[in-house]
Amino acid sequence: MRKEMDELKSAMKDKGRENLDGMIRRTDSAFTTEVLNRPLPPKFRLPQLESYDGSKDPLDHIESFKTLMLLQMTLDEVMCRAFPTTLKEAARVWFNKIPPRTIADFEQLSKGFVRHFIGGQRHKKPTGHLFNIQQAARESLKQYVTQFNKELLQVDEVEDQVILTTFQVGLLLGDFFFSITKSPPKTVAKLLCKAQKYMNVEDAVLAKEMTGKRKKDEGTSNNCDKKKETRSVGQTIGKKKELLDKKPKFTIFTPLIMPME
């Protein structure tokens, strides 16, 4: 009888532990049972992605995450469970506040994420912003192209013709300006291809100037060394002469001839 009672108590304890585990699983997780029960692939790896804290563009974070997941051909449920590992600070707090068992797929999770953090999204600048980009007096073509491309990424979608026009407006007068004025490129790709040829020439000229300057500096250094060497030899000769002048002189007397007796 006691044995049966012990077995009954043990069974009730195990059942209670299972119920407790189930309650914790339900209350702690924002995902549905289907998402939680999906096993991880044997070779699955968590994405090596910078943790999101809620201060940047949520769309950028979502797209970066999806790209890394699709490279592993990750299932939707696994993407859901992996996504929280890329969150920290305010973003982690947001996720922990999602009601239990409400997220059934990644589309639902990503939409809620973007909707909550859309305030951190960078706002695109208007097309007219490109007219503010001007090549500085001492700025190389390469530096201007780099700056123009950087600013272009911050502008809403722009047609090629607008890019071509604003790029030329900001250029300083020079060989490249006259070249594209005489034969205007039809596309941005052709413009950049032509610009690359002029940038290569700039680099070659700069390299030649640096080589000439280095040779000049070496020549100047050699002349200085020769002057120092000449000065050193002159000083040595002068010191030797001075030593000779200071050498003690002896007076030579005429010997006396004493008569012998």
C-alpha positions as CSV (number, residue, x, y, z in Angstrom):
1,M,0.0,0.0,0.0
2,R,2.8,2.4,0.9
3,K,4.6,1.5,-2.3
4,E,1.5,2.4,-4.3
5,M,1.2,5.7,-2.4
6,D,4.8,6.6,-3.2
7,E,4.3,5.8,-6.9
8,L,1.2,8.0,-6.9
9,K,3.0,10.9,-5.2
10,S,5.9,10.5,-7.7
11,A,3.5,10.5,-10.6
12,M,1.8,13.6,-9.3
13,K,5.1,15.3,-8.8
14,D,6.3,14.6,-12.3
15,K,3.0,15.8,-13.7
16,G,3.2,18.9,-11.6
17,R,6.8,19.5,-13.0
18,E,5.5,19.1,-16.6
19,N,2.7,21.5,-16.0
20,L,5.1,24.0,-14.4
21,D,7.4,23.7,-17.4
22,G,4.5,24.2,-19.7
23,M,3.3,27.2,-17.8
24,I,6.8,28.8,-17.9
25,R,7.1,28.0,-21.6
26,R,3.7,29.6,-22.4
27,T,4.2,32.7,-20.2
28,D,7.8,33.4,-21.3
29,S,7.5,32.9,-25.0
30,A,5.8,35.2,-27.5
31,F,5.7,32.4,-30.1
32,T,3.0,29.9,-30.7
33,T,3.5,26.2,-30.0
34,E,4.1,25.4,-33.7
35,V,7.0,27.9,-33.7
36,L,8.5,26.6,-30.5
37,N,8.2,22.9,-31.5
38,R,10.0,23.3,-34.8
39,P,13.4,21.7,-34.3
40,L,16.6,23.5,-35.3
41,P,18.5,22.2,-38.3
42,P,21.6,20.2,-37.4
43,K,24.1,22.7,-38.9
44,F,22.1,25.9,-38.0
45,R,24.2,28.9,-36.9
46,L,23.0,32.1,-35.3
47,P,23.5,35.2,-37.5
48,Q,26.7,37.2,-36.8
49,L,24.8,40.5,-36.8
50,E,25.3,43.7,-34.9
51,S,22.7,43.8,-32.1
52,Y,19.8,46.2,-32.6
53,D,19.1,48.7,-29.8
54,G,16.2,50.6,-31.3
55,S,18.1,53.7,-32.4
56,K,18.7,52.9,-36.0
57,D,16.7,51.9,-39.1
58,P,14.6,48.8,-38.3
59,L,14.2,48.0,-42.0
60,D,18.0,47.8,-42.4
61,H,18.2,45.4,-39.5
62,I,15.4,43.2,-40.8
63,E,16.8,43.0,-44.3
64,S,20.3,42.2,-43.0
65,F,18.8,39.4,-40.8
66,K,16.7,37.9,-43.6
67,T,19.7,37.9,-45.9
68,L,21.8,35.9,-43.5
69,M,19.0,33.5,-42.7
70,L,18.2,32.9,-46.4
71,L,21.8,31.9,-47.0
72,Q,21.2,29.0,-44.7
73,M,17.7,28.3,-46.2
74,T,16.3,28.8,-42.7
75,L,12.6,27.9,-42.0
76,D,10.2,30.6,-41.0
77,E,9.7,29.2,-37.5
78,V,13.5,29.0,-36.9
79,M,13.9,32.6,-38.1
80,C,11.3,33.7,-35.5
81,R,13.2,32.0,-32.7
82,A,16.6,33.3,-33.9
83,F,15.5,37.0,-34.3
84,P,15.4,37.9,-30.6
85,T,19.1,37.0,-30.3
86,T,19.9,40.1,-32.4
87,L,18.1,42.5,-30.1
88,K,19.4,44.4,-27.1
89,E,18.4,47.2,-24.7
90,A,15.1,49.0,-25.8
91,A,14.5,46.4,-28.6
92,R,14.9,43.5,-26.1
93,V,12.4,45.2,-23.7
94,W,10.0,45.6,-26.6
95,F,10.2,41.9,-27.5
96,N,9.8,40.8,-23.9
97,K,6.5,42.8,-23.7
98,I,4.9,40.9,-26.6
99,P,1.9,38.9,-25.4
100,P,2.5,35.2,-25.0
101,R,1.8,32.8,-27.8
102,T,0.9,35.6,-30.3
103,I,3.6,35.3,-32.9
104,A,2.9,32.6,-35.5
105,D,5.3,33.6,-38.3
106,F,8.2,35.8,-39.1
107,E,6.1,38.2,-41.2
108,Q,4.0,39.0,-38.2
109,L,7.1,39.5,-36.0
110,S,8.9,41.7,-38.5
111,K,5.9,43.9,-39.2
112,G,5.4,44.5,-35.4
113,F,9.1,45.2,-35.1
114,V,9.3,47.8,-37.9
115,R,6.0,49.5,-36.8
116,H,7.3,50.0,-33.3
117,F,10.8,51.3,-34.2
118,I,10.0,53.2,-37.4
119,G,10.9,56.4,-35.5
120,G,14.5,55.4,-35.7
121,Q,14.4,55.1,-39.4
122,R,16.6,57.6,-41.2
123,H,14.6,60.0,-43.3
124,K,15.5,60.3,-47.0
125,K,16.5,63.7,-48.3
126,P,14.8,65.4,-51.3
127,T,16.3,65.3,-54.8
128,G,17.2,68.9,-54.6
129,H,19.8,68.0,-52.0
130,L,22.1,66.8,-54.8
131,F,22.5,70.4,-56.0
132,N,24.3,71.3,-52.7
133,I,27.2,69.0,-53.5
134,Q,30.0,71.0,-55.0
135,Q,33.6,70.0,-55.7
136,A,36.0,72.1,-53.5
137,A,38.9,74.0,-55.0
138,R,41.6,71.6,-53.9
139,E,39.4,68.5,-54.1
140,S,40.3,65.7,-56.5
141,L,37.8,64.1,-58.9
142,K,38.1,60.9,-56.9
143,Q,37.1,62.7,-53.6
144,Y,34.2,64.5,-55.4
145,V,32.8,61.2,-56.8
146,T,33.1,59.5,-53.4
147,Q,31.3,62.4,-51.7
148,F,28.6,62.5,-54.4
149,N,27.9,58.8,-54.1
150,K,27.7,59.0,-50.3
151,E,25.1,61.8,-50.5
152,L,23.2,60.0,-53.3
153,L,22.5,57.1,-50.9
154,Q,20.6,59.5,-48.6
155,V,18.2,60.7,-51.3
156,D,15.0,59.2,-52.5
157,E,15.0,57.3,-55.7
158,V,16.4,59.5,-58.5
159,E,16.3,59.2,-62.2
160,D,19.6,58.9,-64.1
161,Q,19.1,62.3,-65.9
162,V,18.8,64.1,-62.6
163,I,21.9,62.4,-61.3
164,L,23.9,63.3,-64.4
165,T,22.8,66.9,-64.3
166,T,23.5,67.5,-60.6
167,F,26.8,65.7,-60.8
168,Q,28.0,68.0,-63.7
169,V,26.7,71.2,-61.9
170,G,28.9,70.5,-58.9
171,L,32.0,69.9,-61.0
172,L,34.9,72.4,-61.2
173,L,36.0,73.5,-64.6
174,G,38.6,71.2,-65.9
175,D,39.4,68.4,-68.4
176,F,36.7,66.1,-67.2
177,F,34.0,68.8,-67.1
178,F,34.8,69.8,-70.7
179,S,34.8,66.1,-71.8
180,I,31.3,65.3,-70.4
181,T,30.0,68.6,-71.7
182,K,31.2,67.9,-75.2
183,S,30.1,64.2,-75.1
184,P,27.4,63.8,-72.4
185,P,27.1,60.3,-71.0
186,K,23.6,58.8,-71.3
187,T,23.7,56.8,-68.1
188,V,25.2,57.0,-64.6
189,A,27.2,53.8,-65.3
190,K,28.8,55.4,-68.4
191,L,29.5,58.6,-66.4
192,L,31.3,56.7,-63.6
193,C,33.2,54.6,-66.2
194,K,34.5,57.8,-67.9
195,A,35.2,59.4,-64.5
196,Q,37.3,56.4,-63.5
197,K,39.6,56.9,-66.5
198,Y,40.3,60.5,-65.4
199,M,40.7,59.4,-61.8
200,N,43.4,56.9,-63.0
201,V,45.2,59.8,-64.7
202,E,45.0,61.8,-61.5
203,D,46.5,59.0,-59.5
204,A,49.3,58.5,-62.1
205,V,50.1,62.2,-62.1
206,L,50.1,62.3,-58.3
207,A,52.4,59.3,-58.1
208,K,54.8,60.9,-60.6
209,E,54.8,64.1,-58.6
210,M,55.5,62.2,-55.4
211,T,58.4,60.4,-57.0
212,G,59.9,63.6,-58.3
213,K,59.5,65.2,-54.9
214,R,61.2,62.3,-53.3
215,K,64.1,62.4,-55.7
216,K,64.5,66.1,-55.1
217,D,64.5,65.6,-51.4
218,E,67.1,62.9,-51.7
219,G,69.2,65.2,-53.9
220,T,69.0,68.0,-51.4
221,S,69.9,65.6,-48.6
222,N,72.9,64.4,-50.6
223,N,74.1,68.0,-51.3
224,C,73.8,68.8,-47.6
225,D,75.8,65.7,-46.7
226,K,78.5,66.7,-49.2
227,K,78.7,70.2,-47.8
228,K,79.0,68.8,-44.3
229,E,81.7,66.4,-45.4
230,T,83.7,69.3,-47.2
231,R,83.3,71.4,-44.1
232,S,84.5,68.6,-41.9
233,V,87.6,68.0,-44.1
234,G,88.4,71.8,-44.1
235,Q,88.1,71.9,-40.3
236,T,90.4,68.9,-40.0
237,I,93.0,70.4,-42.2
238,G,92.8,73.7,-40.3
239,K,93.3,71.9,-37.0
240,K,96.3,70.1,-38.3
241,K,97.8,73.4,-39.6
242,E,97.1,75.0,-36.2
243,L,98.9,72.1,-34.4
244,L,101.9,72.5,-36.7
245,D,102.1,76.2,-36.0
246,K,102.0,75.6,-32.3
247,K,104.8,73.0,-32.4
248,P,107.8,74.3,-30.2
249,K,110.7,75.8,-32.1
250,F,114.4,75.2,-31.1
251,T,117.2,77.9,-31.6
252,I,120.3,76.5,-33.2
253,F,123.5,78.0,-31.9
254,T,126.8,78.1,-33.8
255,P,129.1,75.6,-32.0
256,L,132.2,77.2,-30.3
257,I,135.6,75.9,-31.4
258,M,137.8,75.8,-28.4
259,P,141.6,76.0,-29.3
260,M,143.5,73.1,-27.9
261,E,146.6,73.7,-25.9
